[in-house]
Amino acid sequence: MSLEKLDNNELKLGEEIIDLAHVLTAKGLVVRTWGNFSRRVDSKSILITPSGKAYDKMSPDDLVKIDLSGDKAEIASPGKPSSEMPMHALSYQLYPDVNVIIHTHQIFASAISLYGRSFPLTAEYAAGFGSDSLEISPYNLPGTSSLHKNMKTTMEKSRAKVILMERHGAFILASNMEEAVARADLLEKFAREKFTELTGKEADRRSDIHLNYADEEPAEYHRDAQGKEEVCVYSRDPMIQDFLQSGLATYLDDFAQICGPTVKDRRKSNSAVFDPAQGSARCYGRDEADACNVRAVLEKNARAAHVARVSKQRPIAGWETRLMRYIYRTKYSKVAE
């Protein structure tokens, strides 16, 4: 298929997708390049966000058009779509009434994806989600055909439009952008309630990932072992305290990618390290924003670990965490720079 640039109508739709990403970012439901969004152009095509592009740097012509008219979804415009494109394409084919899809890595929805079984819903949540239960689609490596097959099975069986992706995030289908945002908000409200119910802990989080708590040291600038400049930010988040001595394994896949397979009191090649004596973690990045992203993923994974303790879920296998870290450092992070 020959690739054609987006036309004026498609560029306008692309602007709307970017505006949606900014709304979700302001609400703390996505950060930088995490997640992906799409919308229907017509019965035969969709637009989807590109791989590895920060939302604050994205322009309408970065969006990628996908043709759904054949047996297999095909790229129809220049650019590299999100690796989750097949999952989006399948969803539009299964749900003719869906016009917008958002895949988020929101904090507490991601955490309760470790519960291990579906959640029955009260009338309020059933009405908001459009289903009687909140389903959890089984885990597999991100971006793989196995992950997409798991989602296909979950959607075909449940016909749900709000689905938790185990150890990964949330997948939300909607008729329009307003409904998509409303469902994401409602999902996080539900997830906060369930997190407290399951763990007995307050469902608190940093109000802005770039803000420090009053007892946290300011960012520090120095060079790493290879002489490259890096920035360190600190975390004294209450949820990490239980893991400072024992270490924190990978319960959410983006933790392996962004922080490292297991964070302990020796940094090695990780992007975070624990300091039990000081009651804190140090998180490293290319710049302060990047270091804050590392901290946000660390703190999110700690919340997932608390749910996993209750539901008796084991960490992600070591070989998978090392593979994800390798791919992220050698491929994805370079695209995102």
ZADO-1210 file (C-alpha; in nm, 4 decimals, padded with zeros to 6 digits):
<atoms>
<atom x="00.0000" y="00.0000" z="00.0000" code="MET" pos="1"/>
<atom x="00.1364" y="00.3436" z="-00.0955" code="SER" pos="2"/>
<atom x="00.1674" y="00.5888" z="00.1936" code="LEU" pos="3"/>
<atom x="-00.0101" y="00.9241" z="00.1677" code="GLU" pos="4"/>
<atom x="00.0152" y="01.2272" z="00.3935" code="LYS" pos="5"/>
<atom x="-00.2824" y="01.3071" z="00.6126" code="LEU" pos="6"/>
<atom x="-00.5404" y="01.5377" z="00.4554" code="ASP" pos="7"/>
<atom x="-00.6787" y="01.8491" z="00.6252" code="ASN" pos="8"/>
<atom x="-00.9708" y="01.6659" z="00.7876" code="ASN" pos="9"/>
<atom x="-00.7373" y="01.3977" z="00.9228" code="GLU" pos="10"/>
<atom x="-00.4967" y="01.6613" z="01.0555" code="LEU" pos="11"/>
<atom x="-00.7891" y="01.8223" z="01.2389" code="LYS" pos="12"/>
<atom x="-00.8804" y="01.4866" z="01.3919" code="LEU" pos="13"/>
<atom x="-00.5134" y="01.4481" z="01.4864" code="GLY" pos="14"/>
<atom x="-00.5288" y="01.7789" z="01.6733" code="GLU" pos="15"/>
<atom x="-00.8258" y="01.6470" z="01.8687" code="GLU" pos="16"/>
<atom x="-00.6319" y="01.3333" z="01.9665" code="ILE" pos="17"/>
<atom x="-00.3398" y="01.5451" z="02.0877" code="ILE" pos="18"/>
<atom x="-00.5796" y="01.7654" z="02.2853" code="ASP" pos="19"/>
<atom x="-00.7175" y="01.4474" z="02.4431" code="LEU" pos="20"/>
<atom x="-00.3634" y="01.3392" z="02.5365" code="ALA" pos="21"/>
<atom x="-00.3049" y="01.6784" z="02.7023" code="HIS" pos="22"/>
<atom x="-00.6262" y="01.6452" z="02.9051" code="VAL" pos="23"/>
<atom x="-00.5271" y="01.2979" z="03.0254" code="LEU" pos="24"/>
<atom x="-00.1745" y="01.4190" z="03.1027" code="THR" pos="25"/>
<atom x="-00.3101" y="01.7084" z="03.3112" code="ALA" pos="26"/>
<atom x="-00.5180" y="01.4583" z="03.5081" code="LYS" pos="27"/>
<atom x="-00.2123" y="01.2414" z="03.5750" code="GLY" pos="28"/>
<atom x="-00.3577" y="00.9456" z="03.3829" code="LEU" pos="29"/>
<atom x="-00.0728" y="00.9370" z="03.1296" code="VAL" pos="30"/>
<atom x="00.2816" y="01.0755" z="03.1244" code="VAL" pos="31"/>
<atom x="00.5080" y="01.1653" z="02.8334" code="ARG" pos="32"/>
<atom x="00.5065" y="00.8677" z="02.5910" code="THR" pos="33"/>
<atom x="00.3101" y="00.6194" z="02.8047" code="TRP" pos="34"/>
<atom x="-00.0089" y="00.4750" z="02.6603" code="GLY" pos="35"/>
<atom x="-00.1579" y="00.5316" z="02.3167" code="ASN" pos="36"/>
<atom x="-00.4735" y="00.6828" z="02.1675" code="PHE" pos="37"/>
<atom x="-00.6739" y="00.6425" z="01.8506" code="SER" pos="38"/>
<atom x="-00.9949" y="00.7535" z="01.6879" code="ARG" pos="39"/>
<atom x="-01.2052" y="00.6415" z="01.3973" code="ARG" pos="40"/>
<atom x="-01.1757" y="00.8452" z="01.0761" code="VAL" pos="41"/>
<atom x="-01.4473" y="00.6525" z="00.8906" code="ASP" pos="42"/>
<atom x="-01.5707" y="00.2937" z="00.8618" code="SER" pos="43"/>
<atom x="-01.2459" y="00.1853" z="00.6943" code="LYS" pos="44"/>
<atom x="-00.9701" y="00.3785" z="00.8730" code="SER" pos="45"/>
<atom x="-00.8419" y="00.5123" z="01.2050" code="ILE" pos="46"/>
<atom x="-00.5719" y="00.7494" z="01.3307" code="LEU" pos="47"/>
<atom x="-00.3358" y="00.6381" z="01.6091" code="ILE" pos="48"/>
<atom x="-00.0554" y="00.8016" z="01.8040" code="THR" pos="49"/>
<atom x="00.3012" y="00.7199" z="01.6977" code="PRO" pos="50"/>
<atom x="00.5512" y="00.5104" z="01.8913" code="SER" pos="51"/>
<atom x="00.7857" y="00.6819" z="02.1342" code="GLY" pos="52"/>
<atom x="00.6721" y="01.0428" z="02.0826" code="LYS" pos="53"/>
<atom x="00.6087" y="01.2612" z="02.3873" code="ALA" pos="54"/>
<atom x="00.2599" y="01.4143" z="02.3865" code="TYR" pos="55"/>
<atom x="00.3918" y="01.7634" z="02.4566" code="ASP" pos="56"/>
<atom x="00.6051" y="01.7421" z="02.1417" code="LYS" pos="57"/>
<atom x="00.3514" y="01.5708" z="01.9170" code="MET" pos="58"/>
<atom x="00.2012" y="01.7446" z="01.6137" code="SER" pos="59"/>
<atom x="-00.1002" y="01.6359" z="01.4042" code="PRO" pos="60"/>
<atom x="00.1146" y="01.5088" z="01.1180" code="ASP" pos="61"/>
<atom x="00.2859" y="01.2673" z="01.3603" code="ASP" pos="62"/>
<atom x="-00.0378" y="01.0670" z="01.3828" code="LEU" pos="63"/>
<atom x="-00.0468" y="00.7528" z="01.1699" code="VAL" pos="64"/>
<atom x="-00.3413" y="00.6470" z="00.9548" code="LYS" pos="65"/>
<atom x="-00.4346" y="00.2788" z="00.9572" code="ILE" pos="66"/>
<atom x="-00.6415" y="00.1151" z="00.6828" code="ASP" pos="67"/>
<atom x="-00.8930" y="-00.1418" z="00.8128" code="LEU" pos="68"/>
<atom x="-01.0534" y="-00.2323" z="00.4817" code="SER" pos="69"/>
<atom x="-00.8555" y="-00.5531" z="00.4226" code="GLY" pos="70"/>
<atom x="-00.8123" y="-00.8745" z="00.6163" code="ASP" pos="71"/>
<atom x="-00.5181" y="-00.7185" z="00.8010" code="LYS" pos="72"/>
<atom x="-00.4744" y="-00.3629" z="00.9290" code="ALA" pos="73"/>
<atom x="-00.2199" y="-00.1739" z="00.7184" code="GLU" pos="74"/>
<atom x="-00.0257" y="00.1483" z="00.7689" code="ILE" pos="75"/>
<atom x="-00.1585" y="00.4071" z="00.5214" code="ALA" pos="76"/>
<atom x="00.0476" y="00.7204" z="00.6047" code="SER" pos="77"/>
<atom x="00.4109" y="00.7962" z="00.6932" code="PRO" pos="78"/>
<atom x="00.5220" y="00.7183" z="01.0486" code="GLY" pos="79"/>
<atom x="00.5580" y="00.4327" z="01.2949" code="LYS" pos="80"/>
<atom x="00.2363" y="00.3600" z="01.4853" code="PRO" pos="81"/>
<atom x="00.2181" y="00.2472" z="01.8461" code="SER" pos="82"/>
<atom x="00.3109" y="-00.1172" z="01.8936" code="SER" pos="83"/>
<atom x="-00.0419" y="-00.1702" z="02.0274" code="GLU" pos="84"/>
<atom x="-00.1930" y="-00.0734" z="01.6902" code="MET" pos="85"/>
<atom x="-00.3225" y="-00.4280" z="01.6168" code="PRO" pos="86"/>
<atom x="-00.5176" y="-00.4203" z="01.9419" code="MET" pos="87"/>
<atom x="-00.6777" y="-00.0862" z="01.8493" code="HIS" pos="88"/>
<atom x="-00.7605" y="-00.2055" z="01.4967" code="ALA" pos="89"/>
<atom x="-00.9233" y="-00.5230" z="01.6268" code="LEU" pos="90"/>
<atom x="-01.1323" y="-00.3260" z="01.8767" code="SER" pos="91"/>
<atom x="-01.2801" y="-00.0996" z="01.6097" code="TYR" pos="92"/>
<atom x="-01.3744" y="-00.4061" z="01.4077" code="GLN" pos="93"/>
<atom x="-01.5383" y="-00.5753" z="01.7077" code="LEU" pos="94"/>
<atom x="-01.7207" y="-00.2620" z="01.8263" code="TYR" pos="95"/>
<atom x="-01.8829" y="-00.0659" z="01.5384" code="PRO" pos="96"/>
<atom x="-02.0165" y="00.1940" z="01.7846" code="ASP" pos="97"/>
<atom x="-01.6707" y="00.2788" z="01.9222" code="VAL" pos="98"/>
<atom x="-01.5041" y="00.5926" z="01.7836" code="ASN" pos="99"/>
<atom x="-01.2292" y="00.6595" z="02.0397" code="VAL" pos="100"/>
<atom x="-00.9886" y="00.4296" z="02.2235" code="ILE" pos="101"/>
<atom x="-00.7445" y="00.5255" z="02.4965" code="ILE" pos="102"/>
<atom x="-00.4839" y="00.2981" z="02.6476" code="HIS" pos="103"/>
<atom x="-00.3578" y="00.4438" z="02.9759" code="THR" pos="104"/>
<atom x="-00.1072" y="00.3416" z="03.2409" code="HIS" pos="105"/>
<atom x="-00.2951" y="00.5181" z="03.5201" code="GLN" pos="106"/>
<atom x="-00.1600" y="00.4493" z="03.8668" code="ILE" pos="107"/>
<atom x="-00.4276" y="00.2701" z="04.0659" code="PHE" pos="108"/>
<atom x="-00.5960" y="00.0978" z="03.7717" code="ALA" pos="109"/>
<atom x="-00.2555" y="-00.0498" z="03.6879" code="SER" pos="110"/>
<atom x="-00.2058" y="-00.1514" z="04.0510" code="ALA" pos="111"/>
<atom x="-00.5356" y="-00.3376" z="04.0884" code="ILE" pos="112"/>
<atom x="-00.4701" y="-00.5244" z="03.7623" code="SER" pos="113"/>
<atom x="-00.2695" y="-00.7554" z="03.9928" code="LEU" pos="114"/>
<atom x="-00.5910" y="-00.8676" z="04.1644" code="TYR" pos="115"/>
<atom x="-00.6083" y="-01.1846" z="03.9548" code="GLY" pos="116"/>
<atom x="-00.9801" y="-01.1948" z="03.8782" code="ARG" pos="117"/>
<atom x="-01.2585" y="-00.9688" z="03.7531" code="SER" pos="118"/>
<atom x="-01.4346" y="-00.7159" z="03.9763" code="PHE" pos="119"/>
<atom x="-01.8146" y="-00.7157" z="04.0065" code="PRO" pos="120"/>
<atom x="-01.9537" y="-00.3635" z="03.9698" code="LEU" pos="121"/>
<atom x="-02.2165" y="-00.1660" z="04.1547" code="THR" pos="122"/>
<atom x="-02.4873" y="00.0103" z="03.9551" code="ALA" pos="123"/>
<atom x="-02.2907" y="00.3374" z="03.9447" code="GLU" pos="124"/>
<atom x="-01.9820" y="00.1789" z="03.7943" code="TYR" pos="125"/>
<atom x="-02.1751" y="-00.0599" z="03.5688" code="ALA" pos="126"/>
<atom x="-02.3556" y="00.2376" z="03.4153" code="ALA" pos="127"/>
<atom x="-02.0317" y="00.4313" z="03.3691" code="GLY" pos="128"/>
<atom x="-01.8316" y="00.1425" z="03.2269" code="PHE" pos="129"/>
<atom x="-02.1114" y="-00.0075" z="03.0207" code="GLY" pos="130"/>
<atom x="-02.0739" y="-00.3577" z="03.1678" code="SER" pos="131"/>
<atom x="-02.1571" y="-00.5518" z="03.4841" code="ASP" pos="132"/>
<atom x="-01.7970" y="-00.6388" z="03.5682" code="SER" pos="133"/>
<atom x="-01.4464" y="-00.5002" z="03.5255" code="LEU" pos="134"/>
<atom x="-01.2515" y="-00.7643" z="03.3359" code="GLU" pos="135"/>
<atom x="-00.8757" y="-00.8286" z="03.3560" code="ILE" pos="136"/>
<atom x="-00.7115" y="-00.9476" z="03.0363" code="SER" pos="137"/>
<atom x="-00.4210" y="-01.1902" z="03.1034" code="PRO" pos="138"/>
<atom x="-00.0626" y="-01.0657" z="03.0932" code="TYR" pos="139"/>
<atom x="00.1885" y="-01.1111" z="02.8173" code="ASN" pos="140"/>
<atom x="00.4895" y="-00.9157" z="02.6976" code="LEU" pos="141"/>
<atom x="00.3901" y="-00.5656" z="02.5772" code="PRO" pos="142"/>
<atom x="00.3382" y="-00.5185" z="02.2053" code="GLY" pos="143"/>
<atom x="00.3300" y="-00.8926" z="02.1306" code="THR" pos="144"/>
<atom x="00.0734" y="-01.0892" z="01.9312" code="SER" pos="145"/>
<atom x="00.0078" y="-01.3005" z="02.2433" code="SER" pos="146"/>
<atom x="-00.0955" y="-00.9894" z="02.4362" code="LEU" pos="147"/>
<atom x="-00.3257" y="-00.8860" z="02.1521" code="HIS" pos="148"/>
<atom x="-00.4785" y="-01.2358" z="02.1352" code="LYS" pos="149"/>
<atom x="-00.5494" y="-01.2219" z="02.5088" code="ASN" pos="150"/>
<atom x="-00.7285" y="-00.8905" z="02.4614" code="MET" pos="151"/>
<atom x="-00.9259" y="-01.0284" z="02.1651" code="LYS" pos="152"/>
<atom x="-01.0465" y="-01.3207" z="02.3762" code="THR" pos="153"/>
<atom x="-01.1417" y="-01.0925" z="02.6669" code="THR" pos="154"/>
<atom x="-01.3327" y="-00.8516" z="02.4437" code="MET" pos="155"/>
<atom x="-01.5165" y="-01.1258" z="02.2523" code="GLU" pos="156"/>
<atom x="-01.6247" y="-01.3014" z="02.5728" code="LYS" pos="157"/>
<atom x="-01.7195" y="-00.9965" z="02.7784" code="SER" pos="158"/>
<atom x="-01.8066" y="-00.7252" z="02.5228" code="ARG" pos="159"/>
<atom x="-01.6695" y="-00.4903" z="02.7907" code="ALA" pos="160"/>
<atom x="-01.5564" y="-00.1396" z="02.7007" code="LYS" pos="161"/>
<atom x="-01.3356" y="-00.0825" z="03.0044" code="VAL" pos="162"/>
<atom x="-01.0739" y="-00.3542" z="03.0538" code="ILE" pos="163"/>
<atom x="-00.7734" y="-00.3843" z="03.2817" code="LEU" pos="164"/>
<atom x="-00.4636" y="-00.5257" z="03.1160" code="MET" pos="165"/>
<atom x="-00.2878" y="-00.7364" z="03.3771" code="GLU" pos="166"/>
<atom x="00.0450" y="-00.5855" z="03.4927" code="ARG" pos="167"/>
<atom x="00.0157" y="-00.3197" z="03.2254" code="HIS" pos="168"/>
<atom x="-00.2665" y="-00.0625" z="03.2382" code="GLY" pos="169"/>
<atom x="-00.6183" y="00.0054" z="03.1133" code="ALA" pos="170"/>
<atom x="-00.7904" y="-00.0123" z="02.7753" code="PHE" pos="171"/>
<atom x="-01.0940" y="00.2122" z="02.7378" code="ILE" pos="172"/>
<atom x="-01.3372" y="00.2232" z="02.4452" code="LEU" pos="173"/>
<atom x="-01.5860" y="00.5054" z="02.3961" code="ALA" pos="174"/>
<atom x="-01.8239" y="00.6658" z="02.1503" code="SER" pos="175"/>
<atom x="-01.6519" y="01.0050" z="02.1818" code="ASN" pos="176"/>
<atom x="-01.3634" y="01.1758" z="02.3573" code="MET" pos="177"/>
<atom x="-01.5700" y="01.3125" z="02.6446" code="GLU" pos="178"/>
<atom x="-01.6945" y="00.9636" z="02.7270" code="GLU" pos="179"/>
<atom x="-01.3390" y="00.8272" z="02.7072" code="ALA" pos="180"/>
<atom x="-01.2109" y="01.0825" z="02.9616" code="VAL" pos="181"/>
<atom x="-01.5127" y="01.0257" z="03.1874" code="ALA" pos="182"/>
<atom x="-01.4522" y="00.6497" z="03.1867" code="ARG" pos="183"/>
<atom x="-01.0816" y="00.6945" z="03.2630" code="ALA" pos="184"/>
<atom x="-01.1671" y="00.9221" z="03.5558" code="ASP" pos="185"/>
<atom x="-01.4326" y="00.6820" z="03.6846" code="LEU" pos="186"/>
<atom x="-01.1955" y="00.3878" z="03.6517" code="LEU" pos="187"/>
<atom x="-00.9320" y="00.5583" z="03.8636" code="GLU" pos="188"/>
<atom x="-01.1953" y="00.6441" z="04.1253" code="LYS" pos="189"/>
<atom x="-01.3008" y="00.2786" z="04.1350" code="PHE" pos="190"/>
<atom x="-00.9382" y="00.1629" z="04.1471" code="ALA" pos="191"/>
<atom x="-00.8551" y="00.3911" z="04.4400" code="ARG" pos="192"/>
<atom x="-01.1480" y="00.2497" z="04.6360" code="GLU" pos="193"/>
<atom x="-01.0471" y="-00.1082" z="04.5588" code="LYS" pos="194"/>
<atom x="-00.6813" y="-00.0423" z="04.6394" code="PHE" pos="195"/>
<atom x="-00.7720" y="00.0767" z="04.9893" code="THR" pos="196"/>
<atom x="-01.0212" y="-00.2057" z="05.0339" code="GLU" pos="197"/>
<atom x="-00.7649" y="-00.4688" z="04.9336" code="LEU" pos="198"/>
<atom x="-00.4512" y="-00.3352" z="05.1028" code="THR" pos="199"/>
<atom x="-00.5824" y="-00.1303" z="05.3936" code="GLY" pos="200"/>
<atom x="-00.3638" y="00.1582" z="05.2746" code="LYS" pos="201"/>
<atom x="-00.4648" y="00.5077" z="05.1692" code="GLU" pos="202"/>
<atom x="-00.4849" y="00.5488" z="04.7923" code="ALA" pos="203"/>
<atom x="-00.2610" y="00.8545" z="04.7883" code="ASP" pos="204"/>
<atom x="-00.0229" y="00.9564" z="04.5141" code="ARG" pos="205"/>
<atom x="00.2038" y="01.2440" z="04.4222" code="ARG" pos="206"/>
<atom x="-00.0223" y="01.5238" z="04.2926" code="SER" pos="207"/>
<atom x="00.2274" y="01.6033" z="04.0161" code="ASP" pos="208"/>
<atom x="00.5147" y="01.3724" z="03.9259" code="ILE" pos="209"/>
<atom x="00.7475" y="01.6719" z="03.8995" code="HIS" pos="210"/>
<atom x="00.6780" y="01.7966" z="04.2523" code="LEU" pos="211"/>
<atom x="00.8841" y="01.6912" z="04.5533" code="ASN" pos="212"/>
<atom x="00.7449" y="01.6151" z="04.8953" code="TYR" pos="213"/>
<atom x="00.8568" y="01.8547" z="05.1689" code="ALA" pos="214"/>
<atom x="01.1077" y="01.6010" z="05.3094" code="ASP" pos="215"/>
<atom x="01.2663" y="01.5179" z="04.9718" code="GLU" pos="216"/>
<atom x="01.5991" y="01.6625" z="04.8670" code="GLU" pos="217"/>
<atom x="01.6140" y="01.8804" z="04.5540" code="PRO" pos="218"/>
<atom x="01.7379" y="01.7343" z="04.2255" code="ALA" pos="219"/>
<atom x="02.1104" y="01.6735" z="04.1916" code="GLU" pos="220"/>
<atom x="02.3176" y="01.6978" z="03.8736" code="TYR" pos="221"/>
<atom x="02.6278" y="01.4865" z="03.8131" code="HIS" pos="222"/>
<atom x="02.7871" y="01.2386" z="03.5713" code="ARG" pos="223"/>
<atom x="02.7374" y="00.8636" z="03.5550" code="ASP" pos="224"/>
<atom x="03.0087" y="00.5950" z="03.5328" code="ALA" pos="225"/>
<atom x="03.0463" y="00.6605" z="03.1577" code="GLN" pos="226"/>
<atom x="03.0838" y="01.0334" z="03.2096" code="GLY" pos="227"/>
<atom x="02.7377" y="01.1224" z="03.0777" code="LYS" pos="228"/>
<atom x="02.5378" y="01.3929" z="03.2516" code="GLU" pos="229"/>
<atom x="02.2396" y="01.2709" z="03.4513" code="GLU" pos="230"/>
<atom x="01.9958" y="01.4022" z="03.7076" code="VAL" pos="231"/>
<atom x="01.8910" y="01.2391" z="04.0334" code="CYS" pos="232"/>
<atom x="01.5595" y="01.2995" z="04.2115" code="VAL" pos="233"/>
<atom x="01.4588" y="01.1475" z="04.5450" code="TYR" pos="234"/>
<atom x="01.1532" y="00.9551" z="04.6602" code="SER" pos="235"/>
<atom x="01.0357" y="00.9210" z="05.0173" code="ARG" pos="236"/>
<atom x="00.6974" y="00.7965" z="04.9060" code="ASP" pos="237"/>
<atom x="00.5228" y="00.6033" z="05.1867" code="PRO" pos="238"/>
<atom x="00.4474" y="00.3080" z="04.9563" code="MET" pos="239"/>
<atom x="00.8137" y="00.2300" z="04.8869" code="ILE" pos="240"/>
<atom x="00.9123" y="00.2093" z="05.2542" code="GLN" pos="241"/>
<atom x="00.8187" y="-00.1597" z="05.2907" code="ASP" pos="242"/>
<atom x="01.0621" y="-00.2505" z="05.0121" code="PHE" pos="243"/>
<atom x="01.3728" y="-00.0497" z="05.1020" code="LEU" pos="244"/>
<atom x="01.5341" y="-00.3435" z="05.2833" code="GLN" pos="245"/>
<atom x="01.4093" y="-00.6359" z="05.0750" code="SER" pos="246"/>
<atom x="01.4087" y="-00.4768" z="04.7307" code="GLY" pos="247"/>
<atom x="01.1263" y="-00.4228" z="04.4821" code="LEU" pos="248"/>
<atom x="01.0707" y="-00.6705" z="04.1993" code="ALA" pos="249"/>
<atom x="00.8793" y="-00.6099" z="03.8758" code="THR" pos="250"/>
<atom x="00.5013" y="-00.6332" z="03.9029" code="TYR" pos="251"/>
<atom x="00.4215" y="-00.3894" z="03.6200" code="LEU" pos="252"/>
<atom x="00.5982" y="-00.4270" z="03.2883" code="ASP" pos="253"/>
<atom x="00.6978" y="-00.0607" z="03.2536" code="ASP" pos="254"/>
<atom x="00.8885" y="-00.0869" z="03.5822" code="PHE" pos="255"/>
<atom x="01.1295" y="-00.3352" z="03.4215" code="ALA" pos="256"/>
<atom x="01.1638" y="-00.1118" z="03.1183" code="GLN" pos="257"/>
<atom x="01.2151" y="00.2205" z="03.2922" code="ILE" pos="258"/>
<atom x="01.3578" y="00.1404" z="03.6375" code="CYS" pos="259"/>
<atom x="01.5212" y="-00.2016" z="03.5990" code="GLY" pos="260"/>
<atom x="01.4318" y="-00.5669" z="03.6704" code="PRO" pos="261"/>
<atom x="01.4688" y="-00.5344" z="04.0511" code="THR" pos="262"/>
<atom x="01.5513" y="-00.2240" z="04.2522" code="VAL" pos="263"/>
<atom x="01.7686" y="-00.2817" z="04.5603" code="LYS" pos="264"/>
<atom x="02.0363" y="-00.0965" z="04.7551" code="ASP" pos="265"/>
<atom x="02.2929" y="-00.1347" z="04.4731" code="ARG" pos="266"/>
<atom x="02.2243" y="00.0510" z="04.1514" code="ARG" pos="267"/>
<atom x="02.4145" y="-00.1614" z="03.8959" code="LYS" pos="268"/>
<atom x="02.2666" y="-00.0664" z="03.5560" code="SER" pos="269"/>
<atom x="01.9268" y="00.0313" z="03.6947" code="ASN" pos="270"/>
<atom x="01.7725" y="00.3768" z="03.6840" code="SER" pos="271"/>
<atom x="01.6795" y="00.3654" z="04.0531" code="ALA" pos="272"/>
<atom x="01.8425" y="00.2526" z="04.3774" code="VAL" pos="273"/>
<atom x="01.7233" y="00.2231" z="04.7381" code="PHE" pos="274"/>
<atom x="01.8966" y="00.3860" z="05.0351" code="ASP" pos="275"/>
<atom x="01.7492" y="00.2105" z="05.3421" code="PRO" pos="276"/>
<atom x="01.9569" y="00.4156" z="05.5856" code="ALA" pos="277"/>
<atom x="01.8058" y="00.7390" z="05.4507" code="GLN" pos="278"/>
<atom x="01.4570" y="00.5946" z="05.3966" code="GLY" pos="279"/>
<atom x="01.4548" y="00.6970" z="05.0330" code="SER" pos="280"/>
<atom x="01.5095" y="00.5982" z="04.6723" code="ALA" pos="281"/>
<atom x="01.7276" y="00.7796" z="04.4197" code="ARG" pos="282"/>
<atom x="01.5929" y="00.7928" z="04.0649" code="CYS" pos="283"/>
<atom x="01.8106" y="00.8838" z="03.7676" code="TYR" pos="284"/>
<atom x="01.7387" y="01.0238" z="03.4215" code="GLY" pos="285"/>
<atom x="01.8882" y="01.2160" z="03.1311" code="ARG" pos="286"/>
<atom x="01.7217" y="01.5306" z="03.2666" code="ASP" pos="287"/>
<atom x="01.4996" y="01.6182" z="03.5601" code="GLU" pos="288"/>
<atom x="01.1776" y="01.5341" z="03.3728" code="ALA" pos="289"/>
<atom x="01.3151" y="01.1920" z="03.2813" code="ASP" pos="290"/>
<atom x="01.4251" y="01.1268" z="03.6407" code="ALA" pos="291"/>
<atom x="01.0763" y="01.2217" z="03.7630" code="CYS" pos="292"/>
<atom x="00.9289" y="00.9687" z="03.5203" code="ASN" pos="293"/>
<atom x="01.1513" y="00.6996" z="03.6688" code="VAL" pos="294"/>
<atom x="01.0302" y="00.7983" z="04.0149" code="ARG" pos="295"/>
<atom x="00.6647" y="00.7879" z="03.9042" code="ALA" pos="296"/>
<atom x="00.7018" y="00.4342" z="03.7666" code="VAL" pos="297"/>
<atom x="00.8851" y="00.3205" z="04.0798" code="LEU" pos="298"/>
<atom x="00.6055" y="00.4504" z="04.3019" code="GLU" pos="299"/>
<atom x="00.3354" y="00.2995" z="04.0794" code="LYS" pos="300"/>
<atom x="00.5030" y="-00.0416" z="04.0876" code="ASN" pos="301"/>
<atom x="00.5204" y="-00.0232" z="04.4689" code="ALA" pos="302"/>
<atom x="00.1421" y="00.0157" z="04.4774" code="ARG" pos="303"/>
<atom x="00.1027" y="-00.2828" z="04.2463" code="ALA" pos="304"/>
<atom x="00.3343" y="-00.4833" z="04.4746" code="ALA" pos="305"/>
<atom x="00.1074" y="-00.4116" z="04.7713" code="HIS" pos="306"/>
<atom x="-00.1910" y="-00.5481" z="04.5771" code="VAL" pos="307"/>
<atom x="00.0156" y="-00.8498" z="04.4703" code="ALA" pos="308"/>
<atom x="00.0899" y="-00.9296" z="04.8358" code="ARG" pos="309"/>
<atom x="-00.2820" y="-00.9596" z="04.9019" code="VAL" pos="310"/>
<atom x="-00.3698" y="-01.1493" z="04.5838" code="SER" pos="311"/>
<atom x="-00.0615" y="-01.3751" z="04.6095" code="LYS" pos="312"/>
<atom x="00.0629" y="-01.2754" z="04.2630" code="GLN" pos="313"/>
<atom x="00.4294" y="-01.3394" z="04.1859" code="ARG" pos="314"/>
<atom x="00.6567" y="-01.0873" z="04.0127" code="PRO" pos="315"/>
<atom x="00.7083" y="-01.1036" z="03.6367" code="ILE" pos="316"/>
<atom x="00.9650" y="-01.3691" z="03.5422" code="ALA" pos="317"/>
<atom x="01.3260" y="-01.2560" z="03.5561" code="GLY" pos="318"/>
<atom x="01.4074" y="-01.3344" z="03.1924" code="TRP" pos="319"/>
<atom x="01.1107" y="-01.1283" z="03.0776" code="GLU" pos="320"/>
<atom x="01.2124" y="-00.8297" z="03.2903" code="THR" pos="321"/>
<atom x="01.5687" y="-00.8411" z="03.1551" code="ARG" pos="322"/>
<atom x="01.4399" y="-00.8673" z="02.7984" code="LEU" pos="323"/>
<atom x="01.2059" y="-00.5704" z="02.8448" code="MET" pos="324"/>
<atom x="01.4837" y="-00.3628" z="02.9992" code="ARG" pos="325"/>
<atom x="01.7190" y="-00.4448" z="02.7113" code="TYR" pos="326"/>
<atom x="01.4636" y="-00.3598" z="02.4428" code="ILE" pos="327"/>
<atom x="01.3674" y="-00.0372" z="02.6155" code="TYR" pos="328"/>
<atom x="01.7260" y="00.0822" z="02.6581" code="ARG" pos="329"/>
<atom x="01.8478" y="-00.0141" z="02.3110" code="THR" pos="330"/>
<atom x="01.5438" y="00.0704" z="02.1005" code="LYS" pos="331"/>
<atom x="01.2441" y="00.2463" z="02.2525" code="TYR" pos="332"/>
<atom x="01.4243" y="00.5033" z="02.4681" code="SER" pos="333"/>
<atom x="01.6319" y="00.6131" z="02.1696" code="LYS" pos="334"/>
<atom x="01.3149" y="00.6734" z="01.9700" code="VAL" pos="335"/>
<atom x="01.1710" y="00.8753" z="02.2599" code="ALA" pos="336"/>
<atom x="01.4767" y="01.1022" z="02.2907" code="GLU" pos="337"/>
</atoms>
